[in-house]
């Protein structure tokens, strides 16, 4: 089961992972109200679909006034976003996420997933933040570094430091990275995740680390242990056949 970005960022916040302030909206008017409550002068309007590649497909807009917020939301809501991950049919945009703009100095990649070959959770990082990790692995694998987490020991501080050094962090950034990585691991375990990804994890111009995007996939077989997350599943984002099965089973749609 996939979460929307705004849902994943709510989970991030609950684990103390820093994210920009933002609000979800279901209409252009709600988007404008969200921007007003956040304060300006720059906002990012993001289509909420279960697919990557939103930016290149027109699903992410950086705007600088309230009328531009309204126009961006109106241009997304009620339409279908087509990305390389959705297929030609695309996915419906029922909600947008309005977020405060961030001053980005650089971007890195960070994720946790199961390495099935080793039977262990892998913490994966790359200096090529903002890019598709499969593309990085195919063309510049030297930009990827990973550590395997022993199930009995858990994620260790020295493993976090290894990745922090590989990403070029120093000083307070090393401690901040370790805190984020440890929180991601805790989230992965406690929420029965199959993937937790930050792409990109940004370094702001002030030198702080922040999750600019958030992706969480939950193991379907463990949803009985995660009723709060199962309750917010968006059946409209499922493939046609899976959506019909889900609706027949009596599950709603947010």
DRENTOR-810054 format. One record per residue (C-alpha): x, y, z; residue in one letter. Coordinates in steps of 0.1 Angstrom, whole numbers, padded with zeros to 4 digits, always signed. Layout:
<recs>
XYZA
...
</recs>
This chain:
<recs>
+0000+0000+0000X
+0013+0034-0010X
+0008+0067+0009X
+0004+0101-0007X
+0032+0125-0001X
+0012+0146+0023X
+0003+0114+0043X
+0039+0103+0043X
+0051+0137+0055X
+0026+0135+0084X
+0042+0102+0094X
+0076+0118+0090X
+0066+0146+0114X
+0054+0121+0139X
+0089+0105+0139X
+0107+0139+0142X
+0119+0140+0106X
+0121+0176+0094X
+0098+0185+0065X
+0086+0219+0050X
+0053+0232+0063X
+0024+0224+0040X
-0013+0217+0037X
-0034+0194+0015X
-0062+0209-0007X
-0090+0195-0027X
-0100+0227-0046X
-0083+0259-0059X
-0099+0279-0031X
-0085+0255-0005X
-0051+0258-0021X
-0052+0296-0019X
-0063+0294+0017X
-0034+0269+0024X
-0009+0293+0009X
-0023+0322+0029X
-0020+0302+0061X
+0016+0292+0053X
+0027+0327+0044X
+0048+0337+0014X
+0065+0346-0008X
+0071+0312-0026X
+0050+0281-0026X
+0051+0247-0043X
+0019+0231-0055X
+0022+0193-0059X
-0002+0169-0075X
-0009+0140-0051X
-0006+0108-0071X
+0011+0075-0064X
+0039+0079-0089X
+0073+0094-0093X
+0083+0118-0121X
+0056+0143-0112X
+0078+0173-0118X
+0087+0165-0154X
+0050+0157-0161X
+0038+0191-0149X
+0026+0179-0115X
+0049+0202-0095X
+0047+0240-0098X
+0067+0266-0080X
+0046+0298-0077X
+0051+0333-0063X
+0016+0348-0058X
-0018+0336-0047X
-0033+0338-0082X
-0005+0315-0094X
-0014+0291-0066X
-0050+0291-0077X
-0041+0286-0114X
-0017+0258-0106X
-0042+0239-0085X
-0070+0245-0110X
-0047+0231-0137X
-0041+0199-0118X
-0072+0190-0099X
-0097+0168-0118X
-0071+0158-0144X
-0050+0127-0148X
-0012+0129-0145X
+0008+0107-0168X
+0043+0099-0158X
+0067+0070-0168X
+0054+0052-0137X
+0017+0055-0144X
+0014+0042-0180X
-0007+0060-0207X
-0038+0060-0186X
-0023+0082-0159X
-0036+0087-0124X
-0063+0110-0112X
-0054+0142-0093X
-0080+0146-0065X
-0058+0165-0041X
-0028+0189-0043X
-0003+0196-0016X
+0007+0233-0010X
+0041+0236+0006X
+0064+0265+0016X
+0093+0270-0008X
+0127+0260+0004X
+0162+0275-0003X
+0181+0245-0016X
+0219+0244-0015X
+0221+0207-0027X
+0201+0175-0029X
+0209+0139-0019X
+0190+0106-0019X
+0181+0084+0011X
+0160+0053+0014X
+0154+0021+0033X
+0142-0011+0017X
+0147-0048+0020X
+0177-0064+0003X
+0161-0097-0006X
+0194-0113-0016X
+0208-0107+0019X
+0176-0109+0038X
+0184-0076+0055X
+0172-0040+0055X
+0194-0018+0034X
+0200+0019+0040X
+0208+0035+0006X
+0222+0069-0001X
+0234+0088-0031X
+0248+0123-0038X
+0225+0122-0069X
+0194+0135-0051X
+0164+0143-0071X
+0171+0117-0098X
+0155+0083-0103X
+0177+0059-0083X
+0174+0031-0109X
+0188+0055-0135X
+0217+0064-0112X
+0223+0027-0105X
+0224+0020-0142X
+0246+0049-0153X
+0266+0061-0123X
+0266+0033-0097X
+0296+0048-0080X
+0273+0075-0067X
+0254+0050-0046X
+0265+0038-0012X
+0246+0014+0011X
+0249-0004+0044X
+0230-0036+0055X
+0213-0035+0089X
+0217-0066+0111X
+0182-0075+0124X
+0195-0081+0160X
+0217-0050+0162X
+0196-0025+0143X
+0210+0005+0126X
+0243+0015+0142X
+0257+0050+0146X
+0289+0041+0127X
+0268+0031+0097X
+0251+0065+0097X
+0284+0082+0099X
+0297+0062+0070X
+0269+0074+0048X
+0271+0109+0061X
+0308+0111+0051X
+0300+0096+0017X
+0274+0123+0012X
+0298+0151+0021X
+0283+0161+0054X
+0303+0176+0082X
+0299+0192+0115X
+0263+0195+0128X
+0251+0179+0095X
+0265+0145+0105X
+0245+0145+0137X
+0214+0157+0119X
+0218+0130+0093X
+0222+0103+0119X
+0190+0115+0136X
+0171+0114+0103X
+0184+0080+0093X
+0177+0065+0128X
+0141+0079+0127X
+0136+0064+0092X
+0147+0030+0104X
+0124+0033+0134X
+0096+0043+0111X
+0103+0014+0087X
+0101-0011+0115X
+0072+0003+0135X
+0050+0010+0105X
+0058-0023+0086X
+0071-0005+0056X
+0085-0021+0025X
+0100+0012+0013X
+0108+0045+0029X
+0124+0071+0006X
+0134+0107+0007X
+0142+0120-0027X
+0155+0146-0023X
+0168+0151+0011X
+0180+0187+0008X
+0206+0208+0025X
+0192+0243+0028X
+0213+0274+0023X
+0214+0277+0061X
+0230+0242+0062X
+0200+0223+0077X
+0188+0190+0064X
+0151+0186+0054X
+0130+0160+0036X
+0117+0178+0005X
+0098+0147-0007X
+0085+0116+0011X
+0075+0082-0001X
+0063+0054+0021X
+0051+0020+0010X
+0035-0003+0036X
+0036-0041+0033X
+0001-0052+0024X
+0005-0084+0045X
+0010-0062+0076X
-0019-0038+0072X
-0039-0056+0099X
-0012-0042+0123X
-0015-0007+0108X
-0053+0001+0110X
-0047+0039+0110X
-0027+0037+0077X
-0050+0012+0061X
-0079+0036+0068X
-0064+0063+0046X
-0057+0041+0016X
-0067+0060-0016X
-0085+0034-0037X
-0086+0058-0066X
-0049+0054-0071X
-0050+0017-0075X
-0049+0001-0110X
-0084-0005-0124X
-0088-0041-0114X
-0073-0037-0080X
-0095-0006-0074X
-0127-0026-0082X
-0116-0054-0058X
-0109-0029-0031X
-0143-0012-0035X
-0162-0045-0036X
-0145-0054-0003X
-0162-0023+0013X
-0132+0000+0016X
-0137+0037+0011X
-0118+0063-0006X
-0103+0094+0009X
</recs>
